[in-house]
Each structure stands twice: as C-alpha cells, then as structure tokens.
C-alpha cells in the first residue's frame, strides 16, 4: 500500500499510523482485520480501535493545561505513565521518554498535561505528527 491509498481510508487501511507501518513488520502469526471484514473467523483475538477526527467543530478548552517540557519533566511524566499502567506491566523510564525526542514525528508542542492545581500532572497526552501524511496521532493518554 502506498501513502495515497492509505490517506483515502487511514483507519480502514492500517491499525497503526502509516509512519509506524513503514518501520514495523507484522509477524506471520498476527492477522489484522478491520471490523468491516470480521466474520468471526478466529477464536483468539484482541480488539483495537482508531478514530479519525477532522478537528472541526471543537469546543474551547477551559481547564488549566500546559505543554510538557520533556527535558525538565521526563521524570514526572514517566512516573505518571508507570502509575497509570502498572497493572499492564508497562514501565517507561525517563531515558525512554528522552529518546522520543530523536524520532522524526516527535513534537514537544503536542505533549500536554492538565494541571491538578498543585503543580502536578492530573492527566497527560503525548501525540506525534507525521509531516509526510500530515497526520497527528495520539500515542499516550493517561489520567490519574
């Protein structure tokens, strides 16, 4: 599949963003099937979802939020992610987060948090932006 074909139906063509699909190889033991093509053909499966939004018609935001400074808040962000995903056995280090900055889709202005009122993060979201497809993707969302 090429970029043009992907952009006609991003959520229907891939379970992940195009830039990730260019980097990854799906193992032979994995089948990715869109719900429109699902016929109950497998007993062992996991569901996933992707949502496409054109960003039109959004209401203004009235809560206290700010951009995360990855260089200065990587430790706090890793603690938050680990607290939110501890039951999933997901552990992210401060060094892992600093590595994100090296990726071509990283944009610090897309790393945001909601202030809990005490200067701490109550929620955070990390997004990426692919200039090639002009597509933003939410990579991490967590709420304490």
BALUMFI-419787 format. One record per atom (N, C-alpha, C): x, y, z; residue in three letters. Coordinates in pm, whole numbers, plus 32768, in hexadecimal, padded with zeros to 4 digits. Example, Ala and Ser with C-alpha at 12.3 -4.5 7.8 and 13.67 -1.06 7.14 Angstrom:
85277DC7830CALA84CE7E3E830CALA85287EB6830CALA85057F1F82C4SER85577F9682CASER850A80038313SER
END
This chain:
80557F8B8000UNK800080008000UNK805A807C8000UNK803580DD7FB3UNK8081815A7FB2UNK803A81C48005UNK807C82368016UNK804982A48067UNK7FC182D58036UNK7FB182E37FB4UNK7F3483157F7AUNK7EC082B87F9BUNK7ED582367F8CUNK7E6D81D47FACUNK7E4B81D98041UNK7EB281E38096UNK7E9D81EC8126UNK7E478265814AUNK7E6682D88111UNK7E2183548134UNK7D8D8355810BUNK7D64830080B0UNK7CD782F7808AUNK7C8282BA80F9UNK7CC08264814DUNK7C78822281BAUNK7CDA81F68226UNK7D188256826EUNK7D82823482CEUNK7D5981CD8336UNK7CE581DC8371UNK7CBB818083DBUNK7C9080F883A5UNK7C6980F48328UNK7C42807682EBUNK7CB7802A82AEUNK7D1F8072828AUNK7D9180338247UNK7DF77FF782A8UNK7E0B803C8319UNK7E7180108379UNK7E3E801F8408UNK7E6E7FCA845EUNK7E4D7FD584ECUNK7EAA80368533UNK7F12805F84F0UNK7F7580BE8526UNK7F8D812C84BFUNK7FC8819B84E8UNK7FE682058487UNK804881D5841AUNK8042821483A8UNK809581EF8335UNK812981F08357UNK8156825683A2UNK81E5825E83C2UNK821381E78416UNK81BB81B2846BUNK81E0813C84BAUNK81E280C08461UNK818280B78406UNK817B804483ADUNK81F7803B8355UNK823080AE8332UNK82AA80AF82E2UNK83218075832FUNK831C807D83B5UNK838C80508409UNK837B7FC2843DUNK83017F908443UNK82E57F108484UNK82C17EA38420UNK82DC7E298448UNK82B17DB583FAUNK82507D668451UNK81DA7D4C841EUNK81777CFF8468UNK81A27C6C8463UNK81AE7C2C84D7UNK81D57B9E84D9UNK81717B48848CUNK819F7ADA8454UNK81497A808407UNK80D67A49845BUNK80E97A4384DEUNK80837A0A8537UNK80157A6F8559UNK80207AEA8528UNK7FBF7B538548UNK7F707B7884CBUNK7EEE7B8284DCUNK7E957BAF8470UNK7E4E7C2D84A2UNK7E4E7C958452UNK7E097D108476UNK7D907D1B8419UNK7D1A7D1A8455UNK7C9F7D188408UNK7C477D8C8434UNK7C1C7DDE83D7UNK7BC17E4D83F5UNK7B397E128419UNK7AF07E578471UNK7A6E7E22849DUNK7A0D7E0D8429UNK7A1B7E5B83BFUNK79C07E49834DUNK79DD7DC58304UNK7A527D8B831CUNK7A777D0C82DCUNK7A727C96833CUNK7A4F7CAF83BAUNK7A4D7C468421UNK79D67BEA840DUNK79F27B688407UNK79897B0383F6UNK79907A9B8466UNK79D37ABD84D5UNK79DF7A618545UNK7A3B79EC8528UNK7A997A0084CCUNK7AEB7991849DUNK7B5C796684FBUNK7B7379AC8568UNK7BDD798685C5UNK7BA779808653UNK7BD2791C869FUNK7BA7790C872AUNK7BF779648789UNK7C767978876BUNK7CCF79C587C2UNK7CE97A4C877DUNK7CB37AB887B7UNK7CC47B3B8778UNK7CC47BA987E0UNK7CFA7C1C87BAUNK7CF67C96880AUNK7CBC7D0387B4UNK7C6A7D5787F2UNK7C317DC887AAUNK7C8C7E4287BAUNK7C8B7E978756UNK7CD07F17875BUNK7C727F7D871CUNK7C957FFA872BUNK7C44805F86E7UNK7C9D80D286BAUNK7C7081138654UNK7CA881918624UNK7C3281EB8604UNK7C4182688625UNK7BD882C98609UNK7C15833985B7UNK7BD183618550UNK7BFE83D184FEUNK7BA7844A851DUNK7BE784BB8534UNK7B9D85378551UNK7BD885A584FBUNK7B8385F584BEUNK7BB286618467UNK7BD086E284B3UNK7BB986E18537UNK7BD387538590UNK7B7987CB8576UNK7B1087B7852AUNK7AAE88228516UNK7A4388198583UNK7A0F888A85ACUNK79A2888D860CUNK79C9886F869BUNK7A46888586BEUNK7A72886C8747UNK7A4C88E187A1UNK7A2288C2881AUNK7A03892A887CUNK7A83895D88BCUNK7A8289DA88ECUNK7AF78A108931UNK7B1589C089B1UNK7B9289BF89D8UNK7BBE897A8A51UNK7BC789DF8AC2UNK7B8789BF8B34UNK7B848A1C8BA4UNK7BCC89E98C20UNK7C1F89838C14UNK7C6989558C88UNK7CFB897C8C7AUNK7D4389748CE8UNK7DCE899E8CEEUNK7E2889318CB2UNK7E5D894A8C3DUNK7EB788EA8BFEUNK7F3489338BCDUNK7F9C88E68BB5UNK801A89218B87UNK806788B88B38UNK80CC88E58AF2UNK8125888B8AA9UNK818A884F8B09UNK81A687D08AF6UNK820B878D8B47UNK829487B08B11UNK82EE87D98B68UNK837A87EC8B42UNK83BF87678B57UNK83D5871F8AECUNK840C86988AF5UNK849286988B3EUNK84E886F98B22UNK856B86FC8B64UNK855F87098BFCUNK84FD87558C2BUNK84F187708CB9UNK8486871B8CFFUNK842886E28CB5UNK83B986998CF4UNK83B486068CCDUNK841D85D28C8FUNK841E85448C66UNK840E84E78CDEUNK844B85098D4EUNK844084B58DC5UNK83B284B18DF9UNK837485268E04UNK82E9852E8E33UNK828B84E58DD3UNK82A284F68D50UNK824E84B38CEDUNK825F841B8CF4UNK82D983EA8D04UNK82ED83598D0DUNK82AA83218D8AUNK82AF83698DF9UNK826B833D8E73UNK81D483358E5DUNK819D83998E17UNK810D839A8DFDUNK80E483268DA3UNK812E83128D36UNK810F82A48CDAUNK8118821F8D24UNK8180820C8D72UNK8191818D8DBAUNK812181778E20UNK80F681E18E63UNK808881D58EC4UNK800781AE8E7DUNK7FF081E88E09UNK7F7481CD8DBFUNK7F7181438D80UNK7FE4810C8D5EUNK7FEA808D8D18UNK802A801D8D6AUNK8031802E8DEEUNK80757FCA8E41UNK80357F3F8E37UNK7FB37F388E23UNK7F707EB68E19UNK7F817E778D8FUNK7FBA7EC18D32UNK7FD37E8F8CABUNK80647E648C98UNK80B37E6F8D04UNK81437E508CFDUNK818C7EA68C97UNK81627F238C8AUNK81A57F828C33UNK81FA7FDD8C8BUNK82787FE68C6AUNK82D2803B8CB7UNK8326808E8C56UNK832081118C67UNK836781708C12UNK83CC81BB8C6AUNK844681C38C3EUNK84AA820C8C8BUNK84B5829B8C58UNK84F382EE8CA7UNK850F83778C7DUNK856283768BFDUNK85C0831A8BF3UNK8615830F8B7BUNK85C282E88B01UNK855E82908B14UNK8504826C8AA4UNK84C182E98A6CUNK8490833C8AC7UNK844883B58A9DUNK84A684168A55UNK851F84258A87UNK8580847D8A45UNK85A3844989B9UNK859D83C789A6UNK85B8838B8922UNK854D83B288BCUNK84D183CA88ECUNK846683F08891UNK848B846A883FUNK84D984C2887AUNK84FF853F8837UNK854D852787B7UNK858B84B487AAUNK85DD84958735UNK858C846886BDUNK850D844A86D2UNK84BC84168664UNK84878487860DUNK847D8470858CUNK845384D7852CUNK83C585098543UNK837184BB8587UNK82E784E6859DUNK82D3852D8623UNK833E85388672UNK8331857786F6UNK831D860E86E8UNK82BB86428732UNK82A186D2873AUNK828186F187CBUNK82DA873A880EUNK82C48757889CUNK824387A588B2UNK821A87F78852UNK819E88438863UNK812287E98864UNK8132876A8842UNK80C4870A8847UNK80C886B488C5UNK812086D68922UNK8129869289A3UNK80EC86F28A0AUNK807786CF8A3CUNK802D872B8A93UNK800286E68B14UNK7FE587398B78UNK7FAF87048BF4UNK7F4987638C2EUNK7EF087298C7EUNK7E8E87778CC9UNK7EC587878D55UNK7EC788018D84UNK7EFB88218E09UNK7E9587F98E72UNK7EC487B08ED7UNK7E6C87838F43UNK7E4F87F28FA7UNK7E8988668F96UNK7E7288D48FF3UNK7EE388E39057UNK7F31887A9066UNK7FA2887E90C3UNK8027887B9078UNK802288978FF6UNK809B88958FA5UNK80BD880C8F6EUNK807087A88F94UNK8088871F8F64UNK802C87008EEFUNK8051869A8EA5UNK8002866F8E32UNK7F8A861C8E62UNK7F1386428E37UNK7E9C85F28E52UNK7E8085948DDCUNK7EA885C18D66UNK7E9785738CECUNK7F0185A28C88UNK7F23854B8C2CUNK7F8385738BC5UNK7F64852B8B43UNK7F9085678AD8UNK7F80852D8A54UNK7FFC85498A01UNK802884E389BBUNK809E84EF8966UNK807384CC88D9UNK808B8525887CUNK8064850E87F1UNK80DE85198796UNK80CF84E5871FUNK813884EC86B9UNK80FC852C863CUNK8153855F85E6UNK8123859B8569UNK8179856B84F6UNK813A852E8493UNK817E84FF841CUNK816D856883AEUNK81D885AD838DUNK81D186158326UNK81B085DB829DUNK81DE85628282UNK81C885228201UNK8132850F81E5UNK80E984DF8248UNK805884C88238UNK8005853A8271UNK8047859A82B1UNK8001860882F4UNK7F9985D08356UNK7FC9857383A9UNK7F72852A8404UNK7FAB852E8491UNK7F58855784EFUNK7F7D8550857BUNK7F4184D485BAUNK7F8B84978615UNK7F5A8421865BUNK7F74842F86EFUNK7F138407873FUNK7F24840687D0UNK7F68838387F4UNK7FDC838E8832UNK802B83188854UNK801482E988E3UNK80078346893EUNK7FF2832689CCUNK7F8883838A05UNK7F2D834D8A54UNK7ECD839C8AA1UNK7EC2835A8B29UNK7ED183A98B91UNK7EC383738C18UNK7E8683D98C74UNK7E3583A78CD1UNK7DF083FB8D34UNK7E0083BB8DBBUNK7E2C84088E1CUNK7E3883D48EA4UNK7DB383E08EECUNK
END
